[in-house]
Amino acid sequence: MPTKNLPDQAIAGSGIIRPNMGAKTKEDWIGNQLKQVYDEALSEDVPDDMLELLSALDDGDQSDGNSGGEAQG
């Protein structure tokens, strides 16, 4: 836990992260961290096996003649 004298410093192993990136509030810092994680996720490549699965699903929709996505009954 942070000490009274040094509230921005974390004790090793305490799991406390010191805000940075120019955030003025805790909410700003959390928002910045979420944006960073989201941006990193968007920049990752889609794995080949996932692309193959999506392609197979697309091919299955086209082969049954149901392009509207509604169930036939």
C-alpha positions in Angstrom: 0.0 0.0 0.0 1.1 3.6 -0.5 2.6 5.4 2.4 1.3 8.7 3.7 4.5 10.4 2.8 4.7 9.0 -0.8 1.1 8.4 -2.0 2.1 8.0 -5.6 4.7 5.3 -5.0 3.7 1.6 -4.8 5.2 -1.0 -2.6 6.6 -3.9 -4.6 4.0 -6.6 -4.9 1.1 -4.5 -3.8 -0.6 -4.4 -7.2 -0.9 -0.6 -7.1 -0.1 1.2 -10.4 1.0 4.8 -10.3 -1.0 7.0 -12.6 0.9 8.6 -15.5 0.3 9.8 -19.0 -0.7 13.3 -17.8 -3.9 12.1 -16.3 -5.4 14.6 -13.8 -7.9 12.2 -12.3 -8.2 8.5 -11.7 -11.0 8.3 -14.3 -8.8 10.0 -16.9 -6.0 7.5 -16.2 -8.4 4.5 -16.4 -9.8 5.9 -19.7 -6.3 6.3 -21.1 -5.4 2.8 -20.1 -8.6 1.4 -21.7 -7.9 3.3 -24.9 -4.4 2.0 -25.1 -5.5 -1.7 -24.6 -8.3 -1.2 -27.2 -5.9 0.4 -29.7 -3.4 -2.5 -29.2 -6.2 -5.0 -29.8 -7.2 -3.3 -33.0 -3.7 -3.4 -34.4 -3.3 -7.1 -33.8 -3.5 -9.4 -36.8 -6.4 -11.9 -37.0 -5.1 -15.4 -36.7 -5.2 -17.5 -39.9 -7.4 -20.2 -38.4 -9.9 -17.6 -37.3 -10.0 -16.2 -40.9 -10.5 -19.7 -42.2 -13.4 -20.3 -39.8 -15.1 -17.0 -40.8 -14.6 -17.8 -44.5 -16.2 -21.2 -43.9 -19.1 -19.7 -42.1 -19.6 -17.1 -45.0 -19.5 -20.0 -47.6 -22.1 -21.9 -45.6 -24.5 -19.0 -45.7 -24.1 -18.6 -49.4 -24.5 -22.2 -50.3 -27.9 -22.7 -48.6 -29.4 -19.8 -50.7 -30.4 -17.9 -47.6 -28.7 -14.6 -47.9 -31.0 -12.8 -45.4 -29.8 -14.9 -42.5 -33.4 -16.0 -41.6 -34.1 -19.6 -40.7 -36.1 -21.6 -43.3 -38.9 -23.7 -42.0 
